[in-house]
Amino acid sequence: MKRILLFAAMALISAAAFAQPKFAHVNFTELYQLMPEADQARATLNAATAEAQETYQTMIDEYQNKANQYQQKASTWTQTIRESKEKELSDIQQRLMEFEQSIQQELAAKQNELMAPLVQKAQDTVSSIAKAGGYVYVFDAPQMLYIDPAQSTDLTPAARKALNIPEGRTLETLQAELQAAAQAQ
């Protein structure tokens, strides 16, 4: 009996040793960029960007108006008024630089905040499909120099379906949509 158990255990170990791990690949960027939820995230980010640009333009206009006023009236002002106006212009320039730096950071943080749940959802979906399929590794296809399609399964179509990405929508069609929307504005 011990011999049979030992033989069975050795057979299982041998089979496990010779079992080929299953590999898969996916275009992860395509997944999270094309998810329907990504459109809403982009719209929210575009609205925040437009608002920031509007505020920045208002600040620029204020600076230009005051600079024009300074150029027109500087010769008639006293030294104290000129210095006060120069300081005011310098302060506005400083505020412009600070605003530009801080808004870039805020917009980047907003983009991360909006995209993080989408990236997580795409990762969870790919992980779920990979586990169900018994895959040991899933590679991000764009990051790989070479993928042998005979030894690696493309999970992108299954993930696209699970994430409700419309058939026929690609990164190229998304780019065209975004360009058309930018030109419409």
Secondary structure as GFF3:
##gff-version 3
##sequence-region A 1 185
A	DSSP	alpha_helix	2	18	.	.	.	ID=ss1
A	DSSP	beta_strand	23	26	.	.	.	ID=ss2
A	DSSP	alpha_helix	28	34	.	.	.	ID=ss3
A	DSSP	alpha_helix	36	73	.	.	.	ID=ss4
A	DSSP	three_ten_helix	74	76	.	.	.	ID=ss5
A	DSSP	alpha_helix	79	133	.	.	.	ID=ss6
A	DSSP	beta_strand	137	140	.	.	.	ID=ss7
A	DSSP	three_ten_helix	141	143	.	.	.	ID=ss8
A	DSSP	beta_strand	152	154	.	.	.	ID=ss9
A	DSSP	alpha_helix	156	162	.	.	.	ID=ss10
A	DSSP	alpha_helix	171	184	.	.	.	ID=ss11
###
